[in-house]
């Protein structure tokens, strides 16, 4: 009998707005939380024209450009699922890890179910902000990325590039775990 392993995967997304379905997932970045050089990234063709200009301003992404160069959502989610499968054996559990995980997970969950039929992460996600709050006993307002970074002093920083942000989140996750252990 083999022991079930938990494979922690840091995921970050860039989107055209605040909610899936009405707005589009534009890019996915993910990496193994303990092997951040093992990463996945893709840009996704928008499923709607609706966008919040502030969301696009932050990312520098263009809806028009992504309509031409982005992967079809089915292909994007198939590619992401294939990469996730490469990380884990059939008995392993893949754990979604995100900074403000409810936001990122909502888009990933929606897109996996709509375009691939199922979500390899299941129905849960591990939120780094909540983990940090539990590890330090801080208040919710002290879980802003700038406050956490000031305390933990990571080498990386957020850039609004999905893969780079996934790697940054993975570093924050490992630093928070070092407080606990």
N, C-alpha and C positions, 0 to 999 in steps of 0.2 A: 504494500500500500504506500502511495506517495503522499507527501504532505502538501496541502494546498498552499500555494504561494499567493501573496498579494502583490500585484504589480501596480505601483503608483504611477499614474500618467498625468503630468501637468498639461493642462489644456487652456489655450487662450483663443478667443475669437474676436474678429472685427466685424461689425454689422452696420447696416444702413439705418438702424433705429432701435428703439427699446424693446420690442416684442417680436417673437418669431411668427411667421405666417403673414403678418401685415407688412413687416420689414424683412430684409434679406440678410442671410449670413454671407459675408463677403470674403472672409479668409479664416482659415483654421491653422493654428500652430500647436504642436504637441511635442512632448519629449518624455522619455523615461525620466522620472524624478530623480533616480539615482545614477543615471547614465545620460545626462542631458545632451551629449553629442549624438545620441540616437534619437533623431527627431523626424517629424513629419510636418509638411506645410503644403497648402494649396490655396489657390484663389477660386472662388465660386461665382458662377454666373448668377446674377440677381434673378429672383423669382417674381419680383414686383418692381415697379418704377418708384414706389414710395420711398422717400428717404428724409432723414433729418440732416440738413446741411451741416450742423455742428458735428454730427457723427462722422461725416465724410471729411470735414476739415481736420479733425483729430488724427485720422488715419492716413490722409493723403490719397485715399483710393478714389477712383472715378467709376461711377456706375456705367458710363458709356464704355470705358475701356474694359471693364469686367464683362460686359455683354459680349465682347469680342474675344477676350483671352481667357476668361474664367472657365473652369470645368463645369459641365452640366452637373446639377446637384446629385443626380444618381451616381455619376462617375466619381465625384468628390467623396461621397460617403462610402462608396465601395472601396476606393483607394485608402481612405482612413481606416475602414474596418480591416482591410488586408494588412495594413501596417500594425494595427493593434494586435491582430492574430499572430504576427511575427514575434511579439514580445512575450507571449504567454502560451503555456501548454493548455490542453483541454480541461484540466482540473484547476487551473489557476484562476484567480479573480482579478479582473482589471478594475482598478479604482480610479475614478475621475477625481483629479485634484485641481482646484482653481482658486484664484484670488477673486473673491466675490463670485464663488462658484454658482450660486443660483442663476445669475445672468447668463454666463457662458453655457452652463449645462442646459438651460431652457432651449437655447438655439440648437445645440448638438442633439438633444433628445428629440426635438421636433423634426429636425432634418433626418436623423436616423430612422425614425418611425415613418415619416412621410415618403422618404426616397429609398430606404433600404429594408423596411419592414420590421426592423428591431434595432434596439440600442445595445451594443456590446457592453456598455457600462451598467446596464440594468436601470434601476429607478432611483439611484442615489448618487450623491457627489460629496466629496470632502472639501469643506470650505476653509481655506487657510486663515481668513480673518477670524472665524469662530474658533479654530484651533489655537491661534495666537491668544485670543481673549481667554480661553480656558487655561492655557499654559502660563500666562502672566497675571491673570486676575485683573486685567485692565478694563476700562470701560469701552463700550462700543465705539465711541468717538475716537478712541485711541487706536482703532484698528485701521485707520487710513494708511495708505501705502507709505506716505511720507513719514508718518510717525513710526511705523514698523521698521522702515529702512533706517531711520535715525537710531533706533534701539539696536537692531541686529547687525547693521553695517555690512550689507552684502556687497560683493564686488561688482555685480551687474546692476543695471537699472532698467526701468521700463522705457520702451521706445514707441509703442503702438504698432510694432511689427509683430504679428501673432507668434511666430516661432521664437523670436528673441524674448518676447514677453513670457512665453511658456518656460523658457530657460531661466529667466529671472525669477518667476514664480517657483520653479523647482528649487532654486537656491534658497529662497525665503522659506519654503517648506522644510528643507533639510535643516536650516538654522533654527526654526521653531522646534523641530523634533529634538535638536541637540539640547534645548532647554528642558525638555521633558525627560530625556534619558540621562 
